[in-house]
Amino acid sequence: MKKTLAVLVFILVAACLIAPKFIAPRHQEKVVELIDNINKTPGYSAKIISTDSAWFGSENKVLFTLNTAQMDPSLQEQNIDIELVLDTHYGPLLFSNQGLFGLYTTTIKIDGNEQRSILNWDESTPLYQLSVFGSVMGNIKVADNIPAFSNLEDTFHFSGYSGKGELTSTAFSYEGNLESINVDDTYSPLKAEGFNVSVELNASLDTIMQGGFYDSTTDFSLERLNIGANTQLSGLNIEMGSNLNQETQLGHMEVSYLINEITSDNFKANDLILVTELDNLDNQFFIDYKNFSDNFSTNNASFEDMYETLLIFMQDNLGEVLAAKPEFNIPKFSGSFPEGSFNATLTSRLADISTPSVETLVTPEFWFYNTIVKAEIEADQNLVTKLAERFIASQMRAPLNAPEVKQQALLFVDGLAQQGLIRLKNAKYKSEITVENGQGKVFDLSFPLM
């Protein structure tokens, strides 16, 4: 029994001593692969400055560069350099908060020494730190954090941010949170509380890097936002989602904006919701565009060359995009006020047309004559009347409760109804708007758009 135990201990110790020798080159290959993927992304580049290797670990220093002009052509070209330090310890025995046994654990740090001239934070803590844990099964766990800091004038306070996630062979998930940001300004104070981000990507890393569609949800939420002394917002959310129809290979994107409550002086609103969606998006086009973009980033083409070739790419691929009959819709736009509530929807798509040139697409006439739009709006009668009163009061520069304001507001609303632009039914005003063949129509009233 003692001999068996001694053999097992010897094997365990030997594995802990020998395994790092096999893990090290595999890990370094992953670092090089990561650098390659960064360099394929427009506006970003990276290179390994130095590598120090030891038996149980390594240290890579990487120069990460952002080119502002490639990220946004409207910006002046400027390179922003950030030096990253990748400190790695090899398994199988790891003493990490993310696990005891694994292939490696890597800590990526931005020391932020230059930022200490304008910010205060713990001297023993880097400005940003990301921990990466590679498990024996191939999954990767990540955890990142930014420490609490303030500016030298003590008028800006950041409570600190922390997040964690996991990448598997089929999905990536991540959650992060921030307690508060506080700006102490005499004229425009601001305080944001309860920020949270949640990401669920139901696809492999290879699929994600292809640039096409897959099932995903991303949610940004903020519990409270105070702006100035009199404006408060609560329950703010931005929800983004996408999916891919495997049979048709058409993608769908949806973005929703939600605010639970807004109060500002005499203004109050609840349950404000705006949902937008893009539908029938050709998946292959987005994959092809990602390949196109990667190739130009790799070749370090100038912006002018890339723009010219982009026009050629778009012209060559417009046919497949339009053949899918893409749509832009607003399935929900609604809100509630003390005076009442409103609700609106919109659908839009292109008419059946031959493939236009890229130059034609940028002319307003093309969209006026080739877009089919239908919108429906419904609002409580009292809300429409009150909004009309606010409008008239601002035009007349008169008090909101002035008798002449109320009288003119009623005449204004009655005028819209007499022209057939709105209809009253069950204490609600309704309107239906359609656009087709360059003609607009509100109910039965037609008019040319140009």
N, C-alpha and C positions, 0 to 999 in steps of 0.2 A: 504494500500500500504506500509506504514511504517512497519507494523507488518510482512508482507510478506518478505520485504527486511531484516528485523532483523532476521527472521527465516533462510533465505538463508545464511546470514553472519555467523550465529551460526553454521549451518551445515558445511560450508566451514572451519571454524576454528576448529570444532570438527574433521573433516576429516584430517586436517593437523596435529592435535595432536594425533589422534588414529592410523592413517594409518601406521606410522613408526613401531608400535608394531607388525604389521602383515608382513611388508616388511622385517624386520630385519632377522627373521629365514630363510626366502626364500633366501635372499642374502647370508647368511652364508653357506647354503647348496650349493650354486653355487661356493663359494670359495673352499669348501671341494671337490666338484666335479672336479674343475680345478686342485687341488693338485693331485687328483687321476689320472687324465689324464696325468699330467707331469710325475708321477711315472711309468706310463706304457710305457714311451718313453725311449728307450735305451740311456744311457749316461746322462740322466737327473733325478734329484730327487728333491723333495721339501717337507718341513714340516712346519707346523704352530708353531712358537716359542711362541707367546703370542697373546691373544685377549682381547682387552679392549672395552666393550660395554657400550653405553649410549642410551638414548631414541631416539635421532635424528641421531645417527651415531655409528660408530665403527672403531677400528684400529686393523688390523692384521699385525703382523710381521712374515714374511715368510723367511726361509733360503732356498735359491735356490742353488743347487749343480750341477756342470758339471764334469763328470768323463771322462777324455780325452781318456783313454784306451778303454772304451766301445764305444765312438764315432768313434775312429780310432785305430784299434789294433796295428798299427805301432808306435803309440805314447807311451811314457812312462806313466804309470798310475799316475795320479795326480788329486786331487779333487780341483776344483775352487769354492769357496763359495761366494755367493752374497746375502746380506741381503736386502729384499724388504719390504717397508712399504706401506700397503694398507689402505688409509684413506678414509672412506666412509661416505656419508651423505644420509639419507633416505628421500624419497619424501612423499607426492606427489608434494610439493612445493620446487623447486630447483632453485637456482640462479647460473646456469651454462652457460658457453659459448655455450654449445651444446644443451641447451633447458631449458625452465622454469618449465615445469611439467614433471615428470617422476617417476620411482620407486626408483632409486638411482643414485648417481654419485660417482665414486671411482677414487681416484688419487693414482697411484703406482709410488713410487719414489726410485731411487738409488742416495743417497746423494753423494757418491763418495769422502768421506772425505780422504780416503787413497790416492786417485789419486791426491789430491791437492799438494802433495809433488813433483809431476812431471809436473802438468798442471796448467795453469792459466785460470779461468773463473769467471763469476759474483758470488760473495760470497753469494748472497741471492738465488741462483738458484741451484737445484740439477743437477747432471751430466746427469741424464735421468729421464724423467717424462712421464707417460702414463695416460691419462684421459679416463675413461670408463663411458658412460651414458646409463643407462637402461631405455628405454621408456615404457610407459604404454602398448603399443601394443606388447611388447616383443622384439623389435629390440634393437640392441646394437650399439652405436656409439663410435668410438675410435679416439683419437688424441694423438700423441706422439711428443716429441721434445728433441733434444740434443742441448745445448747452444753452442755458438761460444767459442772456446778455442784455446790456443797456448801452446807450451812447454815453460819451464823456459828459455831456450836459445833463444827463439823467432825465431826459424828457421822452425817451423811447425805451420801452421795456418789452422784451421778448421772453416768454416763460420757459422756452425750450420745447423741442420737438423730438418725438420718438416714434419709430415704426418698426414693423417686422413682417416678413413674408416668407413664402416658400415656392421654389420652382421644382416641379416634378416633370416627368416625361410627357405629361398630358395637360398640364395647367400651371398657371402662376397666380398666386394670391398675395395680397398685401394690405395692411391696415396701418395707418399712422394717425397721430393726434397731437394737437397743440392746445394748451390750456388757454392762453390769452396773449394778445398784443395790445399794448397801451401806449398811445401817443398823448403826452401832456402838452397841449398847445392852448394858449390863452384864448385864441380866436376860433380854432377848429379842433377841439379835442376829439380823439377817436379811440374806441375800445372794442376789440373783437374777442369773443369768448367761445370756447367749445368747438374748435375746428377739428374735423375728422375727414380722412380720405380712405376709401375702400376700393380695391381693385380686384376683379375676378376675370382672368383671361383663360377660357377653356380651350386651350390649344397648346401644342408643343412649341418649343423655342424656335424650331425650324419654320413652322407654319407662321408664327408671329413675325419672324424676320423676312418672310416672303413679301409682306406688304398687302396681302389680300384680306378677305373677311373671315371672321370666326366668331363664335359666341363669346360675348364679353359684356361686363357691366363695370362702370366706374362711377363712384358717387363722392361728391364733395359736399360737406354740410358744415354749417356754422350756426351755433345755437342763438347767439345774440350779436348784434352790431349796433353800437351807439355812435352817431355822427353828430358832432356839435352838442349843443345843450338840449335840443328839442326833438331830434330825430332818432327813433329806435326801430330796428328791424329784428325780427325773431324767426327762427325756423327756416333759414335759408338753405336751399339745396340745388345742386346742379347734378343731374343724373344722366349719364351717357351709356348707351348700349348699342350693340351691333350683333348681327347674326348672319349666317349664310345658309341659303336654301341649297342643300346638297344635290338636289335633282336639277334645278335650273341654273345653279351656280351664279345666282343673283344675290347681292348683298343688301342689307338693310341697316340704316343708322338712325338712331333716335336720340335727341337731346331735350331734356326737360328742365325747366327753371321753375322753382317753387319758393314762395315766400309766405310764411304762415300769417305774419302780421306786420304792418307798417303804421307807425304813428309819427306825425310831424306837425307840430302846432295844431291847427284845426283839421288836419287831414288824417283820415284813418281808412285802412283797407285790410281785408283778410282773405286768405286762401287764394292768393294770386298764382295762377298756373299758366305756363306757356310750354306747350309740347310741340316740337318740330321734328320732322322726319324726312329722310331721303330714302327712296325705295327703288327697287329694280336697278341696282348698280352692278355693272358687269365686273365680276370678280377678276377675270383674266386681265382686264385693262389695268387694274390697280397693281397686279403682280408685275405686268410688263413695265408700268411706270416706275415701280421700285427698282427693277433691273436697270432701266434707263438712268435713273438718278444715281444709282450706285456706280455705274460705269463712268459717269461724268465726274463724280467725286473722286474716283480712283485716279482718273487721268488729270486731275487738277485743272480742268478746263476753266477759261475765264467766263465771267457772267455773260458777256456778249455772245460768246460761242454757244454757251448752254442755252441762252434764250432763243437763238436762231434755230438750233437743233430741236429745242422743245416745240417750236411751232411745227416743224416737220413731223415730229413724233405725234403731236396732237392730230394733225391732219390725217396721218396714216391710220390712226386708231379711232377717230371720231365715229366711223361707221358702226363699229361693234358697241360703242357706248350708247348711241342713239337707237340702235336696233333693239335694245333691252327696254326701251320706253321708260326712262327714268322719271321719277316723280318727286316733287317737293310738296309736302303737306303740313298743315297745322291742324292736327286732329282735335286740339283743345287749347283754347285761350279763354280764361275765365277769371272772375274775381268777385268779391263782395265788398260793399260799402254800407255805411249806415243807411243810405238812401235806397239801397237795392243792389242787385247783382246783374252781371252780364255774362254772356257766353258766345263764343265765335269759333267757326271752323273754316278751313280753306283747303282746297285740293288744286293741284296744278300739274300739268304735263305738257309735253310737246305734241303738236299735231303730227300726223303722218307726213313726213317730208323726206326728200332726198338729202344725202349728206352735204351739209353746207361747208364752206371754207371757214378757217379760223377767223379770218378778217370779218366775215359776215356775222359771226357769233358775237362780236364786240359792238355791233350796231344796235341801237334801241329798236329800230324798225323790225329787225328779225324777231325779237321777243314779242313785240306788240302784235305781229301778224301770225305768229306760229305757236303761241302759248294758249292753252285752254285752261281757264281758271274758273273756279266756282267758290264763292264765299257766302257764308250765312252768319248773320249777326242777330242776337236777341238780347234785349235789355229791359229791365223793369221800367215802367212808365215814369215813376217818380225819380229814378236815377237819371233818365234822359233829360227830364225837366230841370233837375238840379245842375247837371253838367252844362246845360244851355244857359242857365242863370250865371254860372261862373264865367262862361265865355263872354256873355254880353256885358257883365260887370267889368271884366278886364278891358273890353273894347271901349266901353263908355267911361272907364275910370271912375266908376261910381260904387258905392257900398253894395254889398251882395244882397242885402235885404231892402234895398230901395224899391219903391213901388214901380217905378219906370223900368227897372231891371226885370222884375217879374213879368210885367206886361209884355216887354219886348221878347223875353224868352219864350213865352207862350205863343206869340206870333211867329217866332222863328221856327219852333217845333211844328206848329200847325202848317206853316208854309212847306216844310219838308214833306209832311203827310199829303198835302194837296197836290204837290208835284209828283207824287207816287214814289218817292224815295224811301219812305218808311210806312209801315202799316201797323195799326194798333189792334191787338187781339188779346183778350183775357188779361188786360192791364200790362201788356208787354208790347214794346215796339220791336218790329222785326224788319229785316232787310235782306234781300238776296241779290248778289252781284255775280254776273258771269262775264267772261271775256273770251271772245273767239273771233278769228278772222279779222283782227284789228278793230273789232267793235265791242264796246262795253254795253252792258245792259243791267239796269236796276229794276227788277220785276219785269214790266213790259216796256219800260222806257229805254230806248236805244240811243247811243251816241258814239261818234268816232273817237278813237283814242289819240289820233294824230290828225 
